[in-house]
């Protein structure tokens, strides 16, 4: 990967921080011709149906069956100048700029290698999180990541987006569980980054570079994760109330307890569809996992501070609620994410509550979810307006990002080169 680009690639590469292909005169490739070329290159089985993912049906979709097929497809796309949009389960919006071709790893959904004794697994990027969880449950193991969208996200999409979920404070986000990945880039190369073992320190840490890259560097085809033993006991406690700031004060007292809660969040449910949160406009959810004695100790301490909860969910009910909350957040589309000091959450939520009045019929203020320990604050809206544009990056960061794109995508066919919005 460290070799110099050849002259032909260099002539077509954008400058540091520049984007190519955004010119107004770009003519979208003929959809029928693109489909025919994909079928000729990879076979009819590789032609997907974008309508099944909520995508615009007129845009062709390809589903390569292996990393080599993905690399060959991206190489052909670069030669033809097609604008390519890598995607996972289709939960993220298709925003600015029309793509010529959607590329999904959904046919790469197998378990490549699973070592229960080593607590590691390698799977195809098209496998759904809920499908992997079913495989791991047979060995009393799990991958403790709960991203927006819940179990309906693909593992490749989970890594490509890289957003931490509700379990991040206890277990970390995708980048903390990721051991390695296989990616096809826009130069037609299959890149194997990282490995399948926990202790792997060889070379540059390109694995974490790819995590959160949102398709701007290539199509992720396989991913390897470290796993954890499945908790013996899983319990969620729920307290509801009518005012957010009041519950924040209660939540802050819970956050001061010396226990490793799996989650401790406050929810404003203007757009929520979670019956477990009925009873108030705001709710605190506390999830405790571990041995029976450890969970009971955490529950007893929480009840002593906050009183008897309105609801207590155990075992599968606790797991289902966590997945439902993640699906609800994914459907609402996070509009704004920032970290505030936990001590500032009360004033922040007070501002949201004041804005969410009768004069807010469109839900402009949205609902909120906030981690009471870290201060990570997510404002959600019912109507998606896309994610922040690349141009909102600071100039120095944008320049580095542009230089990285030159290495993986010299002809500018991937997102970030031909449009400003994230995929």
JOZINOR-V930165 format. One record per backbone hydrogen bond with DSSP energy under -1.0 kcal/mol. NH is the residue of the N-H (numbers start at 1). CO is the residue of the C=O. E is the energy in kcal/mol with one decimal. If there is no record, write none. Layout:
BEGIN
{{NH;CO;E} {NH;CO;E}}
END
This chain:
BEGIN
{{10;6;-2.5} {11;7;-2.2} {18;15;-2.3} {26;23;-1.8} {34;30;-2.3} {35;31;-2.6} {36;32;-2.4} {37;33;-2.4} {38;34;-2.5} {39;35;-2.6} {40;36;-2.3} {41;37;-2.2} {42;38;-3.1} {43;39;-1.8} {46;43;-1.6} {47;44;-1.9} {48;61;-2.7} {52;49;-1.6} {53;50;-1.5} {54;51;-1.1} {55;50;-2.0} {59;56;-1.6} {62;102;-3.1} {63;46;-3.4} {70;66;-2.2} {71;67;-2.4} {72;68;-2.3} {73;69;-2.3} {74;70;-2.4} {75;71;-2.2} {76;72;-2.1} {77;73;-2.4} {78;74;-2.2} {79;75;-2.0} {80;76;-2.2} {81;77;-1.4} {82;77;-2.0} {84;413;-3.0} {85;101;-2.6} {87;103;-2.2} {100;83;-2.4} {101;83;-1.8} {102;60;-2.9} {103;85;-1.9} {104;62;-2.6} {108;105;-2.1} {109;107;-1.1} {112;122;-1.7} {113;122;-2.0} {115;120;-2.4} {120;115;-1.5} {121;225;-1.8} {122;113;-3.2} {123;223;-2.5} {124;110;-2.9} {125;221;-3.2} {126;108;-2.8} {127;124;-1.7} {129;153;-2.5} {130;151;-2.2} {132;128;-2.1} {133;129;-2.3} {134;130;-1.6} {135;131;-1.6} {136;132;-2.6} {137;133;-2.1} {139;136;-1.8} {140;137;-1.6} {141;136;-1.9} {142;228;-2.4} {145;143;-2.6} {149;326;-2.8} {150;147;-2.5} {152;149;-1.4} {153;150;-1.2} {155;127;-2.6} {156;125;-2.8} {158;154;-2.4} {159;155;-1.8} {160;156;-2.8} {161;157;-2.7} {162;158;-2.2} {166;146;-1.4} {168;165;-1.6} {171;167;-2.7} {172;168;-2.1} {176;173;-1.2} {178;174;-1.4} {179;224;-3.1} {180;224;-1.3} {181;193;-2.6} {182;222;-2.2} {183;191;-2.7} {184;219;-2.5} {185;189;-2.1} {186;408;-1.3} {188;185;-1.6} {191;183;-3.5} {193;181;-3.1} {195;179;-1.4} {200;198;-1.2} {206;204;-2.1} {210;206;-1.9} {211;207;-1.6} {212;159;-2.1} {213;210;-2.1} {214;160;-2.6} {216;213;-1.7} {219;184;-2.5} {221;182;-3.2} {222;182;-1.6} {223;123;-2.4} {224;180;-2.9} {225;121;-2.5} {226;177;-2.5} {227;119;-2.9} {228;142;-2.1} {230;140;-3.4} {233;290;-2.2} {235;288;-2.5} {236;313;-2.7} {237;286;-3.0} {238;311;-2.3} {239;284;-2.2} {241;282;-2.4} {247;243;-1.6} {248;244;-2.4} {249;245;-1.9} {250;246;-1.5} {251;247;-3.1} {252;248;-2.8} {253;249;-1.3} {254;250;-1.7} {255;251;-2.6} {256;252;-1.1} {257;254;-1.6} {259;257;-1.8} {261;259;-1.7} {262;287;-2.0} {263;287;-1.3} {265;285;-2.2} {266;370;-2.3} {267;283;-3.1} {268;368;-3.1} {269;281;-1.6} {277;274;-1.9} {278;275;-1.7} {282;241;-2.5} {283;267;-1.9} {284;239;-3.2} {285;265;-2.6} {286;237;-2.6} {287;263;-2.2} {288;235;-3.1} {290;233;-1.8} {295;291;-2.7} {296;292;-2.3} {297;293;-2.1} {298;294;-2.0} {299;295;-2.7} {300;296;-2.6} {301;297;-1.9} {302;298;-2.2} {303;299;-2.7} {304;300;-1.9} {305;301;-1.3} {306;302;-3.1} {307;303;-2.2} {310;238;-1.5} {311;238;-1.6} {313;236;-3.0} {315;234;-2.5} {317;314;-1.7} {319;315;-2.0} {320;316;-2.8} {321;317;-2.0} {322;318;-2.0} {323;319;-2.2} {324;320;-2.7} {325;321;-2.7} {326;322;-1.8} {327;323;-2.5} {328;324;-2.5} {329;325;-2.1} {330;326;-2.4} {331;327;-2.4} {332;328;-1.5} {333;329;-1.1} {335;379;-2.9} {336;379;-1.6} {338;377;-2.0} {340;375;-2.4} {344;341;-3.0} {345;342;-1.1} {348;344;-2.1} {349;345;-3.0} {350;346;-1.8} {351;347;-1.8} {352;348;-1.7} {353;349;-2.6} {354;350;-2.1} {355;351;-1.7} {356;352;-1.6} {357;355;-1.5} {360;357;-1.7} {363;360;-1.7} {367;380;-1.1} {369;378;-2.1} {370;266;-2.1} {371;376;-2.3} {372;264;-2.3} {375;371;-2.1} {377;338;-3.0} {378;369;-2.8} {379;336;-2.6} {380;367;-3.4} {381;333;-1.2} {390;420;-3.5} {392;389;-1.6} {393;390;-2.1} {398;394;-2.7} {399;395;-2.0} {400;396;-2.0} {401;397;-2.7} {402;398;-2.3} {403;399;-2.1} {404;400;-2.2} {405;401;-2.1} {406;402;-1.4} {408;404;-1.7} {409;405;-3.4} {412;409;-1.6} {417;414;-1.9}}
END
